[in-house]
Amino acid sequence: MFEFRFFEIWRSREYIDVLLNGIFTSFRLTVVGSAIGFAFGVVRALAQG
């Protein structure tokens, strides 16, 4: 049976860089998506009037 040892990931600098890159990418996508959604919502609300 496969045994996943998560602590091995934290020991390698390569994997830490990959995890941090994923976290920052997710954060950027969240911020950009929220800003676009907010702007679209404001325009839509003003259009209904």
CHARMM internal coordinates of N, CA and C (Angstrom, degrees):
IC EDIT
DIST 1 N 1 CA 1.4547
DIST 1 CA 1 C 1.5256
ANGL 1 N 1 CA 1 C 108.94
DIST 1 C 2 N 1.3063
ANGL 1 CA 1 C 2 N 115.59
DIHE 1 N 1 CA 1 C 2 N 145.80
DIST 2 N 2 CA 1.4607
ANGL 1 C 2 N 2 CA 121.42
DIHE 1 CA 1 C 2 N 2 CA -179.44
DIST 2 CA 2 C 1.5228
ANGL 2 N 2 CA 2 C 110.50
DIHE 1 C 2 N 2 CA 2 C -76.31
DIST 2 C 3 N 1.3151
ANGL 2 CA 2 C 3 N 115.52
DIHE 2 N 2 CA 2 C 3 N 132.98
DIST 3 N 3 CA 1.4640
ANGL 2 C 3 N 3 CA 120.65
DIHE 2 CA 2 C 3 N 3 CA 177.35
DIST 3 CA 3 C 1.5220
ANGL 3 N 3 CA 3 C 108.52
DIHE 2 C 3 N 3 CA 3 C -117.02
DIST 3 C 4 N 1.3143
ANGL 3 CA 3 C 4 N 116.36
DIHE 3 N 3 CA 3 C 4 N 114.46
DIST 4 N 4 CA 1.4586
ANGL 3 C 4 N 4 CA 121.03
DIHE 3 CA 3 C 4 N 4 CA -179.61
DIST 4 CA 4 C 1.5177
ANGL 4 N 4 CA 4 C 109.46
DIHE 3 C 4 N 4 CA 4 C -86.73
DIST 4 C 5 N 1.3137
ANGL 4 CA 4 C 5 N 116.07
DIHE 4 N 4 CA 4 C 5 N 121.87
DIST 5 N 5 CA 1.4706
ANGL 4 C 5 N 5 CA 121.39
DIHE 4 CA 4 C 5 N 5 CA 179.33
DIST 5 CA 5 C 1.5252
ANGL 5 N 5 CA 5 C 108.56
DIHE 4 C 5 N 5 CA 5 C -110.11
DIST 5 C 6 N 1.3165
ANGL 5 CA 5 C 6 N 116.02
DIHE 5 N 5 CA 5 C 6 N 94.00
DIST 6 N 6 CA 1.4614
ANGL 5 C 6 N 6 CA 121.02
DIHE 5 CA 5 C 6 N 6 CA -175.29
DIST 6 CA 6 C 1.5196
ANGL 6 N 6 CA 6 C 111.88
DIHE 5 C 6 N 6 CA 6 C -64.48
DIST 6 C 7 N 1.3263
ANGL 6 CA 6 C 7 N 117.57
DIHE 6 N 6 CA 6 C 7 N -30.33
DIST 7 N 7 CA 1.4667
ANGL 6 C 7 N 7 CA 119.90
DIHE 6 CA 6 C 7 N 7 CA -178.08
DIST 7 CA 7 C 1.5262
ANGL 7 N 7 CA 7 C 111.94
DIHE 6 C 7 N 7 CA 7 C -63.45
DIST 7 C 8 N 1.3235
ANGL 7 CA 7 C 8 N 118.26
DIHE 7 N 7 CA 7 C 8 N -21.81
DIST 8 N 8 CA 1.4651
ANGL 7 C 8 N 8 CA 120.97
DIHE 7 CA 7 C 8 N 8 CA 177.60
DIST 8 CA 8 C 1.5233
ANGL 8 N 8 CA 8 C 111.21
DIHE 7 C 8 N 8 CA 8 C -67.11
DIST 8 C 9 N 1.3249
ANGL 8 CA 8 C 9 N 115.92
DIHE 8 N 8 CA 8 C 9 N -31.03
DIST 9 N 9 CA 1.4661
ANGL 8 C 9 N 9 CA 119.71
DIHE 8 CA 8 C 9 N 9 CA 179.63
DIST 9 CA 9 C 1.5295
ANGL 9 N 9 CA 9 C 110.17
DIHE 8 C 9 N 9 CA 9 C -65.41
DIST 9 C 10 N 1.3127
ANGL 9 CA 9 C 10 N 117.24
DIHE 9 N 9 CA 9 C 10 N -40.86
DIST 10 N 10 CA 1.4566
ANGL 9 C 10 N 10 CA 120.69
DIHE 9 CA 9 C 10 N 10 CA -177.12
DIST 10 CA 10 C 1.5287
ANGL 10 N 10 CA 10 C 112.60
DIHE 9 C 10 N 10 CA 10 C -70.57
DIST 10 C 11 N 1.3033
ANGL 10 CA 10 C 11 N 118.05
DIHE 10 N 10 CA 10 C 11 N -16.76
DIST 11 N 11 CA 1.4659
ANGL 10 C 11 N 11 CA 120.35
DIHE 10 CA 10 C 11 N 11 CA -179.66
DIST 11 CA 11 C 1.5205
ANGL 11 N 11 CA 11 C 112.42
DIHE 10 C 11 N 11 CA 11 C -80.31
DIST 11 C 12 N 1.2985
ANGL 11 CA 11 C 12 N 118.03
DIHE 11 N 11 CA 11 C 12 N -25.52
DIST 12 N 12 CA 1.4614
ANGL 11 C 12 N 12 CA 121.96
DIHE 11 CA 11 C 12 N 12 CA -174.98
DIST 12 CA 12 C 1.5270
ANGL 12 N 12 CA 12 C 110.54
DIHE 11 C 12 N 12 CA 12 C -96.26
DIST 12 C 13 N 1.3126
ANGL 12 CA 12 C 13 N 116.76
DIHE 12 N 12 CA 12 C 13 N 127.32
DIST 13 N 13 CA 1.4699
ANGL 12 C 13 N 13 CA 121.86
DIHE 12 CA 12 C 13 N 13 CA 179.59
DIST 13 CA 13 C 1.5272
ANGL 13 N 13 CA 13 C 110.96
DIHE 12 C 13 N 13 CA 13 C -63.28
DIST 13 C 14 N 1.3227
ANGL 13 CA 13 C 14 N 116.92
DIHE 13 N 13 CA 13 C 14 N -32.89
DIST 14 N 14 CA 1.4622
ANGL 13 C 14 N 14 CA 121.33
DIHE 13 CA 13 C 14 N 14 CA 179.92
DIST 14 CA 14 C 1.5302
ANGL 14 N 14 CA 14 C 110.77
DIHE 13 C 14 N 14 CA 14 C -60.96
DIST 14 C 15 N 1.3229
ANGL 14 CA 14 C 15 N 116.69
DIHE 14 N 14 CA 14 C 15 N -45.66
DIST 15 N 15 CA 1.4549
ANGL 14 C 15 N 15 CA 120.01
DIHE 14 CA 14 C 15 N 15 CA -178.47
DIST 15 CA 15 C 1.5238
ANGL 15 N 15 CA 15 C 111.98
DIHE 14 C 15 N 15 CA 15 C -71.90
DIST 15 C 16 N 1.3096
ANGL 15 CA 15 C 16 N 116.97
DIHE 15 N 15 CA 15 C 16 N -33.64
DIST 16 N 16 CA 1.4680
ANGL 15 C 16 N 16 CA 119.66
DIHE 15 CA 15 C 16 N 16 CA 177.31
DIST 16 CA 16 C 1.5194
ANGL 16 N 16 CA 16 C 109.70
DIHE 15 C 16 N 16 CA 16 C -63.81
DIST 16 C 17 N 1.3342
ANGL 16 CA 16 C 17 N 117.54
DIHE 16 N 16 CA 16 C 17 N -41.44
DIST 17 N 17 CA 1.4647
ANGL 16 C 17 N 17 CA 120.87
DIHE 16 CA 16 C 17 N 17 CA 177.50
DIST 17 CA 17 C 1.5263
ANGL 17 N 17 CA 17 C 111.51
DIHE 16 C 17 N 17 CA 17 C -62.49
DIST 17 C 18 N 1.3174
ANGL 17 CA 17 C 18 N 116.81
DIHE 17 N 17 CA 17 C 18 N -40.16
DIST 18 N 18 CA 1.4668
ANGL 17 C 18 N 18 CA 120.78
DIHE 17 CA 17 C 18 N 18 CA 178.70
DIST 18 CA 18 C 1.5343
ANGL 18 N 18 CA 18 C 110.29
DIHE 17 C 18 N 18 CA 18 C -65.71
DIST 18 C 19 N 1.3166
ANGL 18 CA 18 C 19 N 117.38
DIHE 18 N 18 CA 18 C 19 N -44.17
DIST 19 N 19 CA 1.4688
ANGL 18 C 19 N 19 CA 120.70
DIHE 18 CA 18 C 19 N 19 CA 179.37
DIST 19 CA 19 C 1.5254
ANGL 19 N 19 CA 19 C 111.51
DIHE 18 C 19 N 19 CA 19 C -63.79
DIST 19 C 20 N 1.3272
ANGL 19 CA 19 C 20 N 117.22
DIHE 19 N 19 CA 19 C 20 N -44.16
DIST 20 N 20 CA 1.4647
ANGL 19 C 20 N 20 CA 120.26
DIHE 19 CA 19 C 20 N 20 CA 179.00
DIST 20 CA 20 C 1.5193
ANGL 20 N 20 CA 20 C 111.35
DIHE 19 C 20 N 20 CA 20 C -64.88
DIST 20 C 21 N 1.3211
ANGL 20 CA 20 C 21 N 116.68
DIHE 20 N 20 CA 20 C 21 N -39.17
DIST 21 N 21 CA 1.4607
ANGL 20 C 21 N 21 CA 120.52
DIHE 20 CA 20 C 21 N 21 CA 177.80
DIST 21 CA 21 C 1.5303
ANGL 21 N 21 CA 21 C 109.79
DIHE 20 C 21 N 21 CA 21 C -61.79
DIST 21 C 22 N 1.3156
ANGL 21 CA 21 C 22 N 117.63
DIHE 21 N 21 CA 21 C 22 N -41.25
DIST 22 N 22 CA 1.4575
ANGL 21 C 22 N 22 CA 121.04
DIHE 21 CA 21 C 22 N 22 CA 177.80
DIST 22 CA 22 C 1.5135
ANGL 22 N 22 CA 22 C 112.75
DIHE 21 C 22 N 22 CA 22 C -65.37
DIST 22 C 23 N 1.3233
ANGL 22 CA 22 C 23 N 116.46
DIHE 22 N 22 CA 22 C 23 N -39.40
DIST 23 N 23 CA 1.4719
ANGL 22 C 23 N 23 CA 120.46
DIHE 22 CA 22 C 23 N 23 CA 178.36
DIST 23 CA 23 C 1.5248
ANGL 23 N 23 CA 23 C 110.60
DIHE 22 C 23 N 23 CA 23 C -64.27
DIST 23 C 24 N 1.3293
ANGL 23 CA 23 C 24 N 116.68
DIHE 23 N 23 CA 23 C 24 N -45.83
DIST 24 N 24 CA 1.4677
ANGL 23 C 24 N 24 CA 120.06
DIHE 23 CA 23 C 24 N 24 CA -179.78
DIST 24 CA 24 C 1.5221
ANGL 24 N 24 CA 24 C 111.78
DIHE 23 C 24 N 24 CA 24 C -66.76
DIST 24 C 25 N 1.3250
ANGL 24 CA 24 C 25 N 117.51
DIHE 24 N 24 CA 24 C 25 N -37.13
DIST 25 N 25 CA 1.4611
ANGL 24 C 25 N 25 CA 120.50
DIHE 24 CA 24 C 25 N 25 CA 177.43
DIST 25 CA 25 C 1.5264
ANGL 25 N 25 CA 25 C 110.33
DIHE 24 C 25 N 25 CA 25 C -64.65
DIST 25 C 26 N 1.3078
ANGL 25 CA 25 C 26 N 117.37
DIHE 25 N 25 CA 25 C 26 N -43.40
DIST 26 N 26 CA 1.4649
ANGL 25 C 26 N 26 CA 121.23
DIHE 25 CA 25 C 26 N 26 CA 177.95
DIST 26 CA 26 C 1.5262
ANGL 26 N 26 CA 26 C 110.91
DIHE 25 C 26 N 26 CA 26 C -62.18
DIST 26 C 27 N 1.3232
ANGL 26 CA 26 C 27 N 116.35
DIHE 26 N 26 CA 26 C 27 N -41.39
DIST 27 N 27 CA 1.4631
ANGL 26 C 27 N 27 CA 120.32
DIHE 26 CA 26 C 27 N 27 CA 178.94
DIST 27 CA 27 C 1.5235
ANGL 27 N 27 CA 27 C 111.20
DIHE 26 C 27 N 27 CA 27 C -63.09
DIST 27 C 28 N 1.3345
ANGL 27 CA 27 C 28 N 116.07
DIHE 27 N 27 CA 27 C 28 N -45.42
DIST 28 N 28 CA 1.4705
ANGL 27 C 28 N 28 CA 119.42
DIHE 27 CA 27 C 28 N 28 CA 179.35
DIST 28 CA 28 C 1.5241
ANGL 28 N 28 CA 28 C 111.53
DIHE 27 C 28 N 28 CA 28 C -62.62
DIST 28 C 29 N 1.3252
ANGL 28 CA 28 C 29 N 117.56
DIHE 28 N 28 CA 28 C 29 N -43.13
DIST 29 N 29 CA 1.4645
ANGL 28 C 29 N 29 CA 120.53
DIHE 28 CA 28 C 29 N 29 CA 178.38
DIST 29 CA 29 C 1.5278
ANGL 29 N 29 CA 29 C 111.52
DIHE 28 C 29 N 29 CA 29 C -62.91
DIST 29 C 30 N 1.3219
ANGL 29 CA 29 C 30 N 116.92
DIHE 29 N 29 CA 29 C 30 N -37.60
DIST 30 N 30 CA 1.4566
ANGL 29 C 30 N 30 CA 120.91
DIHE 29 CA 29 C 30 N 30 CA 178.01
DIST 30 CA 30 C 1.5162
ANGL 30 N 30 CA 30 C 111.37
DIHE 29 C 30 N 30 CA 30 C -64.88
DIST 30 C 31 N 1.3168
ANGL 30 CA 30 C 31 N 116.92
DIHE 30 N 30 CA 30 C 31 N -44.89
DIST 31 N 31 CA 1.4677
ANGL 30 C 31 N 31 CA 120.98
DIHE 30 CA 30 C 31 N 31 CA -179.37
DIST 31 CA 31 C 1.5269
ANGL 31 N 31 CA 31 C 110.95
DIHE 30 C 31 N 31 CA 31 C -65.36
DIST 31 C 32 N 1.3240
ANGL 31 CA 31 C 32 N 116.83
DIHE 31 N 31 CA 31 C 32 N -46.18
DIST 32 N 32 CA 1.4644
ANGL 31 C 32 N 32 CA 120.35
DIHE 31 CA 31 C 32 N 32 CA -179.05
DIST 32 CA 32 C 1.5283
ANGL 32 N 32 CA 32 C 110.34
DIHE 31 C 32 N 32 CA 32 C -65.58
DIST 32 C 33 N 1.3122
ANGL 32 CA 32 C 33 N 117.35
DIHE 32 N 32 CA 32 C 33 N -44.51
DIST 33 N 33 CA 1.4660
ANGL 32 C 33 N 33 CA 120.20
DIHE 32 CA 32 C 33 N 33 CA 178.99
DIST 33 CA 33 C 1.5169
ANGL 33 N 33 CA 33 C 112.79
DIHE 32 C 33 N 33 CA 33 C -63.18
DIST 33 C 34 N 1.3218
ANGL 33 CA 33 C 34 N 116.60
DIHE 33 N 33 CA 33 C 34 N -39.34
DIST 34 N 34 CA 1.4687
ANGL 33 C 34 N 34 CA 120.43
DIHE 33 CA 33 C 34 N 34 CA 178.02
DIST 34 CA 34 C 1.5186
ANGL 34 N 34 CA 34 C 111.08
DIHE 33 C 34 N 34 CA 34 C -65.93
DIST 34 C 35 N 1.3207
ANGL 34 CA 34 C 35 N 117.39
DIHE 34 N 34 CA 34 C 35 N -41.59
DIST 35 N 35 CA 1.4659
ANGL 34 C 35 N 35 CA 121.17
DIHE 34 CA 34 C 35 N 35 CA 179.75
DIST 35 CA 35 C 1.5272
ANGL 35 N 35 CA 35 C 110.79
DIHE 34 C 35 N 35 CA 35 C -64.84
DIST 35 C 36 N 1.3138
ANGL 35 CA 35 C 36 N 116.98
DIHE 35 N 35 CA 35 C 36 N -43.34
DIST 36 N 36 CA 1.4684
ANGL 35 C 36 N 36 CA 120.39
DIHE 35 CA 35 C 36 N 36 CA 178.84
DIST 36 CA 36 C 1.5252
ANGL 36 N 36 CA 36 C 110.02
DIHE 35 C 36 N 36 CA 36 C -65.58
DIST 36 C 37 N 1.3105
ANGL 36 CA 36 C 37 N 117.28
DIHE 36 N 36 CA 36 C 37 N -43.56
DIST 37 N 37 CA 1.4635
ANGL 36 C 37 N 37 CA 120.74
DIHE 36 CA 36 C 37 N 37 CA 178.97
DIST 37 CA 37 C 1.5194
ANGL 37 N 37 CA 37 C 112.19
DIHE 36 C 37 N 37 CA 37 C -63.95
DIST 37 C 38 N 1.3174
ANGL 37 CA 37 C 38 N 116.63
DIHE 37 N 37 CA 37 C 38 N -40.55
DIST 38 N 38 CA 1.4645
ANGL 37 C 38 N 38 CA 120.41
DIHE 37 CA 37 C 38 N 38 CA 178.23
DIST 38 CA 38 C 1.5223
ANGL 38 N 38 CA 38 C 110.55
DIHE 37 C 38 N 38 CA 38 C -64.00
DIST 38 C 39 N 1.3295
ANGL 38 CA 38 C 39 N 116.79
DIHE 38 N 38 CA 38 C 39 N -46.79
DIST 39 N 39 CA 1.4665
ANGL 38 C 39 N 39 CA 120.70
DIHE 38 CA 38 C 39 N 39 CA -179.98
DIST 39 CA 39 C 1.5321
ANGL 39 N 39 CA 39 C 110.55
DIHE 38 C 39 N 39 CA 39 C -61.81
DIST 39 C 40 N 1.3194
ANGL 39 CA 39 C 40 N 117.25
DIHE 39 N 39 CA 39 C 40 N -43.36
DIST 40 N 40 CA 1.4597
ANGL 39 C 40 N 40 CA 120.72
DIHE 39 CA 39 C 40 N 40 CA 178.46
DIST 40 CA 40 C 1.5257
ANGL 40 N 40 CA 40 C 110.49
DIHE 39 C 40 N 40 CA 40 C -63.06
DIST 40 C 41 N 1.3067
ANGL 40 CA 40 C 41 N 117.54
DIHE 40 N 40 CA 40 C 41 N -40.96
DIST 41 N 41 CA 1.4626
ANGL 40 C 41 N 41 CA 121.27
DIHE 40 CA 40 C 41 N 41 CA 179.30
DIST 41 CA 41 C 1.5140
ANGL 41 N 41 CA 41 C 112.66
DIHE 40 C 41 N 41 CA 41 C -64.76
DIST 41 C 42 N 1.3238
ANGL 41 CA 41 C 42 N 116.70
DIHE 41 N 41 CA 41 C 42 N -40.84
DIST 42 N 42 CA 1.4680
ANGL 41 C 42 N 42 CA 120.30
DIHE 41 CA 41 C 42 N 42 CA 178.89
DIST 42 CA 42 C 1.5246
ANGL 42 N 42 CA 42 C 110.19
DIHE 41 C 42 N 42 CA 42 C -65.45
DIST 42 C 43 N 1.3220
ANGL 42 CA 42 C 43 N 117.23
DIHE 42 N 42 CA 42 C 43 N -44.95
DIST 43 N 43 CA 1.4726
ANGL 42 C 43 N 43 CA 120.66
DIHE 42 CA 42 C 43 N 43 CA 179.08
DIST 43 CA 43 C 1.5136
ANGL 43 N 43 CA 43 C 109.74
DIHE 42 C 43 N 43 CA 43 C -62.39
DIST 43 C 44 N 1.2986
ANGL 43 CA 43 C 44 N 117.81
DIHE 43 N 43 CA 43 C 44 N -42.55
DIST 44 N 44 CA 1.4700
ANGL 43 C 44 N 44 CA 121.44
DIHE 43 CA 43 C 44 N 44 CA 179.85
DIST 44 CA 44 C 1.5315
ANGL 44 N 44 CA 44 C 111.21
DIHE 43 C 44 N 44 CA 44 C -64.60
DIST 44 C 45 N 1.3254
ANGL 44 CA 44 C 45 N 116.70
DIHE 44 N 44 CA 44 C 45 N -41.67
DIST 45 N 45 CA 1.4678
ANGL 44 C 45 N 45 CA 120.66
DIHE 44 CA 44 C 45 N 45 CA 179.12
DIST 45 CA 45 C 1.5245
ANGL 45 N 45 CA 45 C 111.24
DIHE 44 C 45 N 45 CA 45 C -65.13
DIST 45 C 46 N 1.3356
ANGL 45 CA 45 C 46 N 116.25
DIHE 45 N 45 CA 45 C 46 N -41.08
DIST 46 N 46 CA 1.4643
ANGL 45 C 46 N 46 CA 119.45
DIHE 45 CA 45 C 46 N 46 CA 179.39
DIST 46 CA 46 C 1.5262
ANGL 46 N 46 CA 46 C 111.61
DIHE 45 C 46 N 46 CA 46 C -69.01
DIST 46 C 47 N 1.3149
ANGL 46 CA 46 C 47 N 117.13
DIHE 46 N 46 CA 46 C 47 N -31.60
DIST 47 N 47 CA 1.4547
ANGL 46 C 47 N 47 CA 120.86
DIHE 46 CA 46 C 47 N 47 CA 179.80
DIST 47 CA 47 C 1.5377
ANGL 47 N 47 CA 47 C 111.57
DIHE 46 C 47 N 47 CA 47 C -69.94
DIST 47 C 48 N 1.3240
ANGL 47 CA 47 C 48 N 116.64
DIHE 47 N 47 CA 47 C 48 N -30.26
DIST 48 N 48 CA 1.4651
ANGL 47 C 48 N 48 CA 119.60
DIHE 47 CA 47 C 48 N 48 CA 179.71
DIST 48 CA 48 C 1.5179
ANGL 48 N 48 CA 48 C 112.40
DIHE 47 C 48 N 48 CA 48 C -79.89
DIST 48 C 49 N 1.2851
ANGL 48 CA 48 C 49 N 115.14
DIHE 48 N 48 CA 48 C 49 N -20.35
DIST 49 N 49 CA 1.3066
ANGL 48 C 49 N 49 CA 122.60
DIHE 48 CA 48 C 49 N 49 CA 178.12
DIST 49 CA 49 C 1.3192
ANGL 49 N 49 CA 49 C 164.10
DIHE 48 C 49 N 49 CA 49 C 46.88
END
COOR INIT
IC SEED 1 N 1 CA 1 C
IC BUILD
